[in-house]
Amino acid sequence: MSEIQIRLIVKDKIKEALNFIWHNPEQFLNLYSKYPDLFLGCYLDDILVGTCYGCPFSEEIPKEKDKIILKHISVLPEHRRKGYATKLIQLFEEQAKKRKFYNITLSSADEISDSFYLKNKYFPTKYMIRGEKEKMPENYKKLYNLSDERIVGNMLFLYVNCDRCVPSLKEKFRNLFHVDDVKFIFEKKI
């Protein structure tokens, strides 16, 4: 019988964890150097089959000092639907509490992820609409009731408050704002 363990990713295993990261490995390594206790691995017979990591949200938005962001969670396809991701997120929540963070925020990748976060008692709070500023309609601020906006480089992030998942609104926002990337922002008080 195979043994599953959810534990911190130790320094000599960090290169192995990079295989789960498809963007910005430099940021991953930088955050690991600051917050190694927020980098978790799911090991099956000592083989890494899933990862989860995050950091204080103030790393991205300095005014957000009371939240922690779950930046990534992933389990290899052949090991999904066995509860491993749930165990990873539960340990992440415990680690967040140890750092005195009681609010977790994250963005969801797709409808399967949306279901996973809902099952784990995360609730949608916003739609995040991301696109290149120059491709957005000039009157984008008037198209919908925006709760916030941020500019990072040439990317514009628009936010619309919500209290439930309505996938059809994602499509509406894609068309309205001429973007491909619309996600839910989920939060959980722990």
C-alpha positions as CSV (number, residue, x, y, z in Angstrom):
1,M,0.0,0.0,0.0
2,S,1.4,3.4,-1.0
3,E,1.8,6.0,1.7
4,I,0.8,9.6,1.2
5,Q,2.4,12.4,3.1
6,I,1.7,16.1,3.0
7,R,4.7,18.1,4.2
8,L,6.9,21.1,3.7
9,I,9.1,21.1,0.6
10,V,12.6,21.0,1.9
11,K,15.4,23.0,0.2
12,D,16.9,20.0,-1.5
13,K,13.6,19.1,-3.1
14,I,12.7,22.6,-4.4
15,K,14.1,21.9,-7.9
16,E,11.7,19.0,-8.1
17,A,8.8,21.3,-7.2
18,L,9.7,23.6,-10.0
19,N,8.4,21.0,-12.4
20,F,4.9,21.9,-11.2
21,I,5.4,25.6,-12.0
22,W,4.7,26.7,-15.6
23,H,5.4,30.4,-15.2
24,N,7.8,32.6,-13.3
25,P,10.2,30.2,-11.7
26,E,12.3,33.1,-10.4
27,Q,9.3,34.4,-8.4
28,F,8.8,30.9,-7.1
29,L,12.4,30.6,-5.8
30,N,12.4,34.2,-4.4
31,L,9.2,33.5,-2.5
32,Y,10.5,30.2,-1.3
33,S,13.6,31.9,0.1
34,K,11.3,34.2,2.2
35,Y,8.4,31.8,3.1
36,P,9.6,28.2,3.0
37,D,6.9,27.2,5.5
38,L,4.2,28.1,2.9
39,F,5.6,25.7,0.3
40,L,4.0,22.3,0.6
41,G,4.4,19.0,-1.2
42,C,2.2,15.9,-1.6
43,Y,4.5,12.9,-1.6
44,L,3.4,9.4,-2.6
45,D,6.1,6.9,-1.5
46,D,8.5,9.9,-1.3
47,I,7.7,11.0,-4.9
48,L,6.3,14.5,-5.3
49,V,2.9,14.3,-6.9
50,G,1.5,17.7,-5.9
51,T,2.4,21.1,-4.7
52,C,0.9,24.1,-3.0
53,Y,2.4,27.5,-2.2
54,G,1.6,31.0,-1.2
55,C,2.8,34.2,0.4
56,P,1.5,37.2,2.3
57,F,-0.8,39.1,-0.1
58,S,1.2,42.2,0.7
59,E,3.9,40.8,-1.6
60,E,1.5,41.7,-4.5
61,I,-0.6,44.5,-3.1
62,P,1.2,46.3,-0.2
63,K,-2.1,47.6,1.4
64,E,-3.4,44.0,1.8
65,K,-1.5,43.2,5.0
66,D,-4.1,40.9,6.6
67,K,-4.4,38.3,3.9
68,I,-2.4,35.5,2.5
69,I,-2.6,34.4,-1.1
70,L,-2.6,30.8,-2.3
71,K,-0.7,31.3,-5.5
72,H,-0.6,27.7,-6.8
73,I,-2.0,24.3,-6.1
74,S,-1.6,21.3,-8.4
75,V,-1.7,17.5,-8.4
76,L,-0.5,15.4,-11.2
77,P,-3.4,14.3,-13.4
78,E,-3.0,10.6,-12.5
79,H,-3.3,11.4,-8.8
80,R,-6.3,13.7,-8.9
81,R,-9.7,13.1,-7.3
82,K,-8.1,11.2,-4.4
83,G,-8.3,14.1,-1.8
84,Y,-4.6,15.1,-2.1
85,A,-5.3,18.7,-3.1
86,T,-7.8,19.0,-0.2
87,K,-5.0,17.8,2.2
88,L,-2.6,20.3,0.6
89,I,-5.0,23.2,1.1
90,Q,-5.8,22.1,4.7
91,L,-2.1,22.1,5.6
92,F,-1.7,25.5,3.8
93,E,-4.5,26.9,6.0
94,E,-2.7,25.6,9.1
95,Q,0.6,27.2,8.0
96,A,-1.2,30.5,7.4
97,K,-2.7,30.4,10.9
98,K,0.8,29.9,12.3
99,R,1.8,33.1,10.6
100,K,-1.3,34.8,12.1
101,F,-3.1,35.1,8.8
102,Y,-6.8,34.3,9.0
103,N,-7.9,35.3,5.5
104,I,-6.9,33.4,2.4
105,T,-7.4,34.8,-1.1
106,L,-6.8,33.1,-4.5
107,S,-7.8,33.2,-8.1
108,S,-9.4,30.2,-9.7
109,A,-8.2,28.8,-13.1
110,D,-11.4,27.2,-14.4
111,E,-14.8,25.7,-13.5
112,I,-13.2,22.5,-12.2
113,S,-11.1,24.6,-9.8
114,D,-14.2,26.7,-8.9
115,S,-15.9,23.5,-7.7
116,F,-12.9,22.4,-5.8
117,Y,-12.6,25.7,-3.9
118,L,-16.4,25.8,-3.2
119,K,-16.1,22.2,-1.8
120,N,-13.4,23.4,0.5
121,K,-15.5,26.3,1.8
122,Y,-13.9,29.1,-0.2
123,F,-16.4,31.7,-1.5
124,P,-16.3,33.9,-4.6
125,T,-15.9,37.6,-3.9
126,K,-15.0,39.1,-7.2
127,Y,-14.5,38.5,-10.9
128,M,-11.0,39.4,-12.0
129,I,-10.8,40.6,-15.6
130,R,-7.3,40.8,-17.0
131,G,-6.2,42.2,-20.3
132,E,-3.7,44.5,-22.1
133,K,-4.7,48.1,-21.3
134,E,-4.4,49.2,-25.0
135,K,-6.8,46.4,-26.1
136,M,-9.5,47.4,-23.6
137,P,-12.4,49.6,-24.9
138,E,-11.7,53.3,-24.1
139,N,-14.9,53.5,-22.1
140,Y,-14.2,50.4,-20.1
141,K,-14.9,52.2,-16.8
142,K,-18.5,52.8,-17.9
143,L,-19.2,49.3,-19.2
144,Y,-19.8,47.7,-15.8
145,N,-19.8,48.6,-12.1
146,L,-16.2,48.0,-11.3
147,S,-15.1,47.7,-7.6
148,D,-11.4,48.2,-8.3
149,E,-8.7,48.3,-10.9
150,R,-4.9,47.8,-10.9
151,I,-2.3,48.4,-13.6
152,V,0.8,46.1,-13.6
153,G,3.0,46.9,-16.5
154,N,0.8,47.0,-19.6
155,M,-1.8,44.7,-18.0
156,L,-5.0,46.1,-16.6
157,F,-6.8,44.2,-13.8
158,L,-10.5,45.0,-13.3
159,Y,-12.6,43.7,-10.5
160,V,-16.3,43.2,-10.2
161,N,-17.8,42.2,-6.8
162,C,-19.9,39.0,-6.6
163,D,-21.3,36.6,-4.1
164,R,-21.7,33.5,-6.2
165,C,-20.2,31.8,-9.2
166,V,-22.0,32.6,-12.4
167,P,-19.9,31.2,-15.3
168,S,-22.0,32.9,-18.0
169,L,-20.9,36.3,-16.6
170,K,-17.3,35.3,-17.3
171,E,-18.2,35.0,-21.0
172,K,-20.1,38.3,-20.9
173,F,-17.0,40.0,-19.4
174,R,-14.7,38.4,-22.0
175,N,-16.8,39.9,-24.8
176,L,-17.5,43.2,-23.1
177,F,-13.9,44.0,-22.2
178,H,-12.2,42.2,-25.2
179,V,-10.1,39.9,-23.0
180,D,-9.5,36.2,-22.7
181,D,-8.7,36.0,-19.0
182,V,-11.6,36.2,-16.5
183,K,-11.4,34.4,-13.2
184,F,-13.1,34.2,-9.9
185,I,-11.4,35.5,-6.8
186,F,-12.2,33.3,-3.9
187,E,-11.6,34.0,-0.2
188,K,-11.9,32.1,3.0
189,K,-11.7,33.1,6.7
190,I,-9.9,30.5,8.7
